């Protein structure tokens, strides 16, 4: 049987991977925001482990495109 995880679990994995791929690409949060066509404060909130910020699949897709990674990579543990 598959273990059920709380909703925040998936957001936390995605947050950590967004940050990881952004740093690998040597993008600032501001640069990623520009490339993904979102507000830089929003990127900051998405990456923050302290905030309970949810984000849409559409935004996640734009971030993946901006970082040139497959969206599925954001869910790798």
Biopython code that builds the backbone (N, CA, C, O; Angstrom):
import numpy as np
from Bio.PDB.StructureBuilder import StructureBuilder

atoms = [
    (1, "UNK", "N", (0.832, -1.176, 0.000)),
    (1, "UNK", "CA", (0.000, 0.000, 0.000)),
    (1, "UNK", "C", (0.886, 1.252, 0.000)),
    (1, "UNK", "O", (1.896, 1.302, 0.703)),
    (2, "UNK", "N", (0.514, 2.231, -0.768)),
    (2, "UNK", "CA", (1.273, 3.468, -0.879)),
    (2, "UNK", "C", (0.986, 4.355, 0.327)),
    (2, "UNK", "O", (-0.164, 4.558, 0.715)),
    (3, "UNK", "N", (2.060, 4.874, 0.905)),
    (3, "UNK", "CA", (1.929, 5.767, 2.056)),
    (3, "UNK", "C", (1.311, 7.092, 1.620)),
    (3, "UNK", "O", (1.751, 7.700, 0.644)),
    (4, "UNK", "N", (0.305, 7.527, 2.340)),
    (4, "UNK", "CA", (-0.321, 8.823, 2.052)),
    (4, "UNK", "C", (0.496, 9.914, 2.723)),
    (4, "UNK", "O", (0.852, 9.818, 3.898)),
    (5, "UNK", "N", (0.781, 10.942, 1.956)),
    (5, "UNK", "CA", (1.592, 12.041, 2.458)),
    (5, "UNK", "C", (0.729, 13.297, 2.552)),
    (5, "UNK", "O", (-0.226, 13.459, 1.793)),
    (6, "UNK", "N", (1.067, 14.177, 3.481)),
    (6, "UNK", "CA", (0.304, 15.435, 3.580)),
    (6, "UNK", "C", (0.539, 16.303, 2.348)),
    (6, "UNK", "O", (1.570, 16.183, 1.687)),
    (7, "UNK", "N", (-0.412, 17.172, 2.043)),
    (7, "UNK", "CA", (-0.316, 18.040, 0.862)),
    (7, "UNK", "C", (0.982, 18.844, 0.838)),
    (7, "UNK", "O", (1.601, 18.999, -0.215)),
    (8, "UNK", "N", (1.385, 19.346, 1.979)),
    (8, "UNK", "CA", (2.596, 20.162, 2.046)),
    (8, "UNK", "C", (3.840, 19.429, 1.597)),
    (8, "UNK", "O", (4.801, 20.056, 1.153)),
    (9, "UNK", "N", (3.839, 18.128, 1.701)),
    (9, "UNK", "CA", (4.988, 17.312, 1.308)),
    (9, "UNK", "C", (5.371, 17.566, -0.148)),
    (9, "UNK", "O", (6.549, 17.746, -0.456)),
    (10, "UNK", "N", (4.400, 17.582, -1.027)),
    (10, "UNK", "CA", (4.681, 17.758, -2.455)),
    (10, "UNK", "C", (5.163, 19.170, -2.762)),
    (10, "UNK", "O", (6.040, 19.367, -3.604)),
    (11, "UNK", "N", (4.585, 20.146, -2.075)),
    (11, "UNK", "CA", (5.045, 21.521, -2.254)),
    (11, "UNK", "C", (6.489, 21.667, -1.775)),
    (11, "UNK", "O", (7.288, 22.352, -2.414)),
    (12, "UNK", "N", (6.823, 21.033, -0.666)),
    (12, "UNK", "CA", (8.185, 21.134, -0.137)),
    (12, "UNK", "C", (9.208, 20.538, -1.092)),
    (12, "UNK", "O", (10.289, 21.099, -1.271)),
    (13, "UNK", "N", (8.879, 19.407, -1.706)),
    (13, "UNK", "CA", (9.793, 18.810, -2.678)),
    (13, "UNK", "C", (9.950, 19.722, -3.882)),
    (13, "UNK", "O", (11.068, 19.952, -4.343)),
    (14, "UNK", "N", (8.857, 20.237, -4.389)),
    (14, "UNK", "CA", (8.914, 21.132, -5.548)),
    (14, "UNK", "C", (9.701, 22.389, -5.212)),
    (14, "UNK", "O", (10.516, 22.835, -6.019)),
    (15, "UNK", "N", (9.473, 22.969, -4.036)),
    (15, "UNK", "CA", (10.211, 24.176, -3.621)),
    (15, "UNK", "C", (11.714, 23.925, -3.629)),
    (15, "UNK", "O", (12.485, 24.705, -4.189)),
    (16, "UNK", "N", (12.112, 22.832, -3.004)),
    (16, "UNK", "CA", (13.542, 22.524, -2.909)),
    (16, "UNK", "C", (14.146, 22.320, -4.293)),
    (16, "UNK", "O", (15.267, 22.756, -4.553)),
    (17, "UNK", "N", (13.414, 21.662, -5.175)),
    (17, "UNK", "CA", (13.948, 21.410, -6.515)),
    (17, "UNK", "C", (13.967, 22.670, -7.374)),
    (17, "UNK", "O", (14.879, 22.846, -8.181)),
    (18, "UNK", "N", (12.995, 23.533, -7.220)),
    (18, "UNK", "CA", (13.025, 24.805, -7.952)),
    (18, "UNK", "C", (14.287, 25.561, -7.560)),
    (18, "UNK", "O", (15.023, 26.052, -8.416)),
    (19, "UNK", "N", (14.524, 25.647, -6.271)),
    (19, "UNK", "CA", (15.721, 26.348, -5.775)),
    (19, "UNK", "C", (16.995, 25.687, -6.307)),
    (19, "UNK", "O", (17.913, 26.375, -6.753)),
    (20, "UNK", "N", (17.048, 24.351, -6.257)),
    (20, "UNK", "CA", (18.226, 23.620, -6.725)),
    (20, "UNK", "C", (18.508, 23.910, -8.199)),
    (20, "UNK", "O", (19.636, 24.244, -8.564)),
    (21, "UNK", "N", (17.498, 23.785, -9.033)),
    (21, "UNK", "CA", (17.701, 24.007, -10.466)),
    (21, "UNK", "C", (17.987, 25.476, -10.780)),
    (21, "UNK", "O", (18.739, 25.783, -11.704)),
    (22, "UNK", "N", (17.388, 26.371, -10.014)),
    (22, "UNK", "CA", (17.669, 27.800, -10.218)),
    (22, "UNK", "C", (19.139, 28.090, -9.917)),
    (22, "UNK", "O", (19.798, 28.802, -10.675)),
    (23, "UNK", "N", (19.646, 27.553, -8.835)),
    (23, "UNK", "CA", (21.045, 27.764, -8.470)),
    (23, "UNK", "C", (21.987, 27.103, -9.467)),
    (23, "UNK", "O", (23.029, 27.668, -9.800)),
    (24, "UNK", "N", (21.632, 25.906, -9.950)),
    (24, "UNK", "CA", (22.459, 25.237, -10.963)),
    (24, "UNK", "C", (22.563, 26.092, -12.223)),
    (24, "UNK", "O", (23.610, 26.131, -12.869)),
    (25, "UNK", "N", (21.492, 26.766, -12.561)),
    (25, "UNK", "CA", (21.468, 27.616, -13.748)),
    (25, "UNK", "C", (22.088, 28.988, -13.467)),
    (25, "UNK", "O", (22.261, 29.810, -14.367)),
    (26, "UNK", "N", (22.418, 29.211, -12.176)),
    (26, "UNK", "CA", (23.009, 30.482, -11.740)),
    (26, "UNK", "C", (22.063, 31.667, -11.967)),
    (26, "UNK", "O", (22.489, 32.768, -12.312)),
    (27, "UNK", "N", (20.786, 31.410, -11.765)),
    (27, "UNK", "CA", (19.769, 32.450, -11.856)),
    (27, "UNK", "C", (19.500, 33.000, -10.462)),
    (27, "UNK", "O", (19.473, 32.254, -9.483)),
    (28, "UNK", "N", (19.305, 34.292, -10.385)),
    (28, "UNK", "CA", (18.770, 34.881, -9.162)),
    (28, "UNK", "C", (17.263, 34.639, -9.172)),
    (28, "UNK", "O", (16.695, 34.237, -10.187)),
    (29, "UNK", "N", (16.629, 34.886, -8.042)),
    (29, "UNK", "CA", (15.183, 34.773, -8.003)),
    (29, "UNK", "C", (14.553, 35.788, -8.950)),
    (29, "UNK", "O", (13.543, 35.507, -9.596)),
    (30, "UNK", "N", (15.151, 36.952, -9.022)),
    (30, "UNK", "CA", (14.641, 37.996, -9.923)),
    (30, "UNK", "C", (14.726, 37.551, -11.381)),
    (30, "UNK", "O", (13.780, 37.734, -12.148)),
    (31, "UNK", "N", (15.846, 36.974, -11.754)),
    (31, "UNK", "CA", (16.019, 36.514, -13.141)),
    (31, "UNK", "C", (15.020, 35.410, -13.465)),
    (31, "UNK", "O", (14.407, 35.422, -14.532)),
    (32, "UNK", "N", (14.854, 34.457, -12.553)),
    (32, "UNK", "CA", (13.886, 33.385, -12.789)),
    (32, "UNK", "C", (12.485, 33.964, -12.943)),
    (32, "UNK", "O", (11.727, 33.539, -13.815)),
    (33, "UNK", "N", (12.143, 34.925, -12.105)),
    (33, "UNK", "CA", (10.828, 35.551, -12.192)),
    (33, "UNK", "C", (10.622, 36.191, -13.560)),
    (33, "UNK", "O", (9.559, 36.053, -14.165)),
    (34, "UNK", "N", (11.637, 36.887, -14.038)),
    (34, "UNK", "CA", (11.537, 37.505, -15.365)),
    (34, "UNK", "C", (11.345, 36.453, -16.443)),
    (34, "UNK", "O", (10.480, 36.599, -17.307)),
    (35, "UNK", "N", (12.140, 35.399, -16.401)),
    (35, "UNK", "CA", (12.084, 34.341, -17.421)),
    (35, "UNK", "C", (10.742, 33.597, -17.381)),
    (35, "UNK", "O", (10.223, 33.186, -18.418)),
    (36, "UNK", "N", (10.187, 33.429, -16.172)),
    (36, "UNK", "CA", (8.930, 32.689, -16.015)),
    (36, "UNK", "C", (7.704, 33.598, -16.078)),
    (36, "UNK", "O", (6.569, 33.128, -16.008)),
    (37, "UNK", "N", (7.943, 34.898, -16.209)),
    (37, "UNK", "CA", (6.871, 35.886, -16.298)),
    (37, "UNK", "C", (5.973, 35.882, -15.060)),
    (37, "UNK", "O", (4.746, 35.876, -15.152)),
    (38, "UNK", "N", (6.637, 35.886, -13.893)),
    (38, "UNK", "CA", (5.939, 36.020, -12.615)),
    (38, "UNK", "C", (6.663, 37.075, -11.784)),
    (38, "UNK", "O", (7.767, 37.492, -12.133)),
    (39, "UNK", "N", (6.054, 37.500, -10.707)),
    (39, "UNK", "CA", (6.636, 38.493, -9.823)),
    (39, "UNK", "C", (7.791, 37.874, -9.030)),
    (39, "UNK", "O", (7.699, 36.720, -8.610)),
    (40, "UNK", "N", (8.863, 38.618, -8.823)),
    (40, "UNK", "CA", (10.012, 38.083, -8.086)),
    (40, "UNK", "C", (9.660, 37.773, -6.626)),
    (40, "UNK", "O", (10.222, 36.846, -6.044)),
    (41, "UNK", "N", (8.743, 38.533, -6.032)),
    (41, "UNK", "CA", (8.295, 38.215, -4.673)),
    (41, "UNK", "C", (7.601, 36.853, -4.636)),
    (41, "UNK", "O", (7.691, 36.124, -3.649)),
    (42, "UNK", "N", (6.920, 36.529, -5.710)),
    (42, "UNK", "CA", (6.229, 35.236, -5.798)),
    (42, "UNK", "C", (7.241, 34.090, -5.812)),
    (42, "UNK", "O", (7.030, 33.077, -5.146)),
    (43, "UNK", "N", (8.327, 34.235, -6.556)),
    (43, "UNK", "CA", (9.382, 33.209, -6.570)),
    (43, "UNK", "C", (9.968, 33.061, -5.174)),
    (43, "UNK", "O", (10.192, 31.945, -4.706)),
    (44, "UNK", "N", (10.213, 34.166, -4.521)),
    (44, "UNK", "CA", (10.732, 34.137, -3.147)),
    (44, "UNK", "C", (9.783, 33.372, -2.226)),
    (44, "UNK", "O", (10.221, 32.546, -1.426)),
    (45, "UNK", "N", (8.505, 33.646, -2.339)),
    (45, "UNK", "CA", (7.516, 32.961, -1.510)),
    (45, "UNK", "C", (7.423, 31.471, -1.844)),
    (45, "UNK", "O", (7.284, 30.637, -0.950)),
    (46, "UNK", "N", (7.502, 31.146, -3.126)),
    (46, "UNK", "CA", (7.451, 29.734, -3.530)),
    (46, "UNK", "C", (8.622, 28.968, -2.930)),
    (46, "UNK", "O", (8.443, 27.862, -2.420)),
    (47, "UNK", "N", (9.816, 29.543, -2.987)),
    (47, "UNK", "CA", (11.008, 28.854, -2.496)),
    (47, "UNK", "C", (11.089, 28.812, -0.977)),
    (47, "UNK", "O", (11.796, 27.970, -0.424)),
    (48, "UNK", "N", (10.387, 29.693, -0.298)),
    (48, "UNK", "CA", (10.487, 29.785, 1.151)),
    (48, "UNK", "C", (9.831, 28.585, 1.834)),
    (48, "UNK", "O", (8.669, 28.270, 1.580)),
    (49, "UNK", "N", (10.583, 27.933, 2.692)),
    (49, "UNK", "CA", (10.041, 26.821, 3.474)),
    (49, "UNK", "C", (9.178, 27.335, 4.623)),
    (49, "UNK", "O", (8.403, 26.577, 5.208)),
    (50, "UNK", "N", (9.310, 28.612, 4.945)),
    (50, "UNK", "CA", (8.585, 29.183, 6.076)),
    (50, "UNK", "C", (7.167, 29.589, 5.715)),
    (50, "UNK", "O", (6.313, 29.720, 6.592)),
    (51, "UNK", "N", (6.916, 29.785, 4.448)),
    (51, "UNK", "CA", (5.580, 30.210, 4.020)),
    (51, "UNK", "C", (4.828, 29.012, 3.455)),
    (51, "UNK", "O", (5.417, 28.121, 2.843)),
    (52, "UNK", "N", (3.546, 29.008, 3.668)),
    (52, "UNK", "CA", (2.707, 27.940, 3.138)),
    (52, "UNK", "C", (2.091, 28.441, 1.834)),
    (52, "UNK", "O", (0.876, 28.621, 1.738)),
    (53, "UNK", "N", (2.926, 28.659, 0.848)),
    (53, "UNK", "CA", (2.490, 29.226, -0.423)),
    (53, "UNK", "C", (2.224, 28.107, -1.414)),
    (53, "UNK", "O", (3.108, 27.300, -1.701)),
    (54, "UNK", "N", (1.034, 28.059, -1.923)),
    (54, "UNK", "CA", (0.737, 27.104, -2.979)),
    (54, "UNK", "C", (0.933, 27.791, -4.323)),
    (54, "UNK", "O", (0.948, 29.019, -4.411)),
    (55, "UNK", "N", (1.079, 27.002, -5.343)),
    (55, "UNK", "CA", (1.264, 27.543, -6.683)),
    (55, "UNK", "C", (0.623, 26.597, -7.676)),
    (55, "UNK", "O", (0.472, 25.403, -7.413)),
    (56, "UNK", "N", (0.252, 27.142, -8.811)),
    (56, "UNK", "CA", (-0.487, 26.354, -9.805)),
    (56, "UNK", "C", (0.454, 25.536, -10.683)),
    (56, "UNK", "O", (1.657, 25.787, -10.746)),
    (57, "UNK", "N", (-0.124, 24.569, -11.345)),
    (57, "UNK", "CA", (0.623, 23.768, -12.319)),
    (57, "UNK", "C", (1.107, 24.663, -13.453)),
    (57, "UNK", "O", (2.200, 24.454, -13.980)),
    (58, "UNK", "N", (0.316, 25.646, -13.832)),
    (58, "UNK", "CA", (0.715, 26.561, -14.909)),
    (58, "UNK", "C", (1.981, 27.321, -14.518)),
    (58, "UNK", "O", (2.907, 27.435, -15.321)),
    (59, "UNK", "N", (2.030, 27.841, -13.290)),
    (59, "UNK", "CA", (3.230, 28.550, -12.828)),
    (59, "UNK", "C", (4.399, 27.588, -12.746)),
    (59, "UNK", "O", (5.510, 27.932, -13.150)),
    (60, "UNK", "N", (4.170, 26.394, -12.234)),
    (60, "UNK", "CA", (5.232, 25.394, -12.156)),
    (60, "UNK", "C", (5.769, 25.079, -13.553)),
    (60, "UNK", "O", (6.974, 24.909, -13.737)),
    (61, "UNK", "N", (4.878, 25.002, -14.522)),
    (61, "UNK", "CA", (5.289, 24.755, -15.912)),
    (61, "UNK", "C", (6.122, 25.893, -16.470)),
    (61, "UNK", "O", (7.109, 25.655, -17.167)),
    (62, "UNK", "N", (5.736, 27.129, -16.172)),
    (62, "UNK", "CA", (6.510, 28.282, -16.652)),
    (62, "UNK", "C", (7.895, 28.311, -16.015)),
    (62, "UNK", "O", (8.879, 28.661, -16.667)),
    (63, "UNK", "N", (7.964, 27.942, -14.737)),
    (63, "UNK", "CA", (9.261, 27.891, -14.059)),
    (63, "UNK", "C", (10.119, 26.795, -14.671)),
    (63, "UNK", "O", (11.310, 26.998, -14.909)),
    (64, "UNK", "N", (9.525, 25.632, -14.929)),
    (64, "UNK", "CA", (10.266, 24.531, -15.560)),
    (64, "UNK", "C", (10.791, 24.957, -16.927)),
    (64, "UNK", "O", (11.945, 24.687, -17.260)),
    (65, "UNK", "N", (9.965, 25.611, -17.709)),
    (65, "UNK", "CA", (10.397, 26.086, -19.028)),
    (65, "UNK", "C", (11.540, 27.084, -18.901)),
    (65, "UNK", "O", (12.513, 27.016, -19.653)),
    (66, "UNK", "N", (11.428, 28.009, -17.956)),
    (66, "UNK", "CA", (12.464, 29.021, -17.759)),
    (66, "UNK", "C", (13.793, 28.391, -17.348)),
    (66, "UNK", "O", (14.860, 28.866, -17.735)),
    (67, "UNK", "N", (13.717, 27.312, -16.558)),
    (67, "UNK", "CA", (14.936, 26.636, -16.099)),
    (67, "UNK", "C", (15.392, 25.537, -17.054)),
    (67, "UNK", "O", (16.439, 24.919, -16.860)),
    (68, "UNK", "N", (14.583, 25.305, -18.092)),
    (68, "UNK", "CA", (14.877, 24.282, -19.101)),
    (68, "UNK", "C", (15.022, 22.896, -18.470)),
    (68, "UNK", "O", (15.964, 22.157, -18.757)),
    (69, "UNK", "N", (14.053, 22.562, -17.596)),
    (69, "UNK", "CA", (14.000, 21.232, -16.995)),
    (69, "UNK", "C", (12.603, 20.661, -17.203)),
    (69, "UNK", "O", (11.635, 21.401, -17.383)),
    (70, "UNK", "N", (12.515, 19.359, -17.177)),
    (70, "UNK", "CA", (11.228, 18.687, -17.266)),
    (70, "UNK", "C", (10.472, 18.929, -15.958)),
    (70, "UNK", "O", (11.043, 18.774, -14.879)),
    (71, "UNK", "N", (9.230, 19.298, -16.042)),
    (71, "UNK", "CA", (8.428, 19.592, -14.850)),
    (71, "UNK", "C", (8.435, 18.419, -13.864)),
    (71, "UNK", "O", (8.331, 18.626, -12.655)),
    (72, "UNK", "N", (8.554, 17.218, -14.367)),
    (72, "UNK", "CA", (8.568, 16.041, -13.487)),
    (72, "UNK", "C", (9.769, 16.054, -12.541)),
    (72, "UNK", "O", (9.714, 15.467, -11.460)),
    (73, "UNK", "N", (10.853, 16.721, -12.943)),
    (73, "UNK", "CA", (12.055, 16.784, -12.097)),
    (73, "UNK", "C", (11.793, 17.515, -10.785)),
    (73, "UNK", "O", (12.508, 17.309, -9.804)),
    (74, "UNK", "N", (10.782, 18.360, -10.764)),
    (74, "UNK", "CA", (10.472, 19.089, -9.533)),
    (74, "UNK", "C", (9.920, 18.171, -8.447)),
    (74, "UNK", "O", (9.829, 18.579, -7.289)),
    (75, "UNK", "N", (9.556, 16.952, -8.793)),
    (75, "UNK", "CA", (9.001, 16.024, -7.809)),
    (75, "UNK", "C", (9.946, 14.887, -7.460)),
    (75, "UNK", "O", (9.552, 13.936, -6.784)),
    (76, "UNK", "N", (11.189, 14.977, -7.915)),
    (76, "UNK", "CA", (12.196, 13.976, -7.539)),
    (76, "UNK", "C", (12.610, 14.202, -6.098)),
    (76, "UNK", "O", (12.931, 15.320, -5.696)),
    (77, "UNK", "N", (12.599, 13.121, -5.324)),
    (77, "UNK", "CA", (12.989, 13.250, -3.914)),
    (77, "UNK", "C", (14.488, 13.225, -3.763)),
    (77, "UNK", "O", (14.997, 13.321, -2.647)),
]
sb = StructureBuilder()
sb.init_structure("model")
sb.init_model(0)
sb.init_chain("A")
sb.init_seg("    ")
for serial, (resi, resn, name, xyz) in enumerate(atoms, 1):
    if name == "N":
        sb.init_residue(resn, " ", resi, " ")
    sb.init_atom(name, np.array(xyz, "f"), 0.0, 1.0, " ", f" {name:<3s}", serial, name[0])
structure = sb.get_structure()
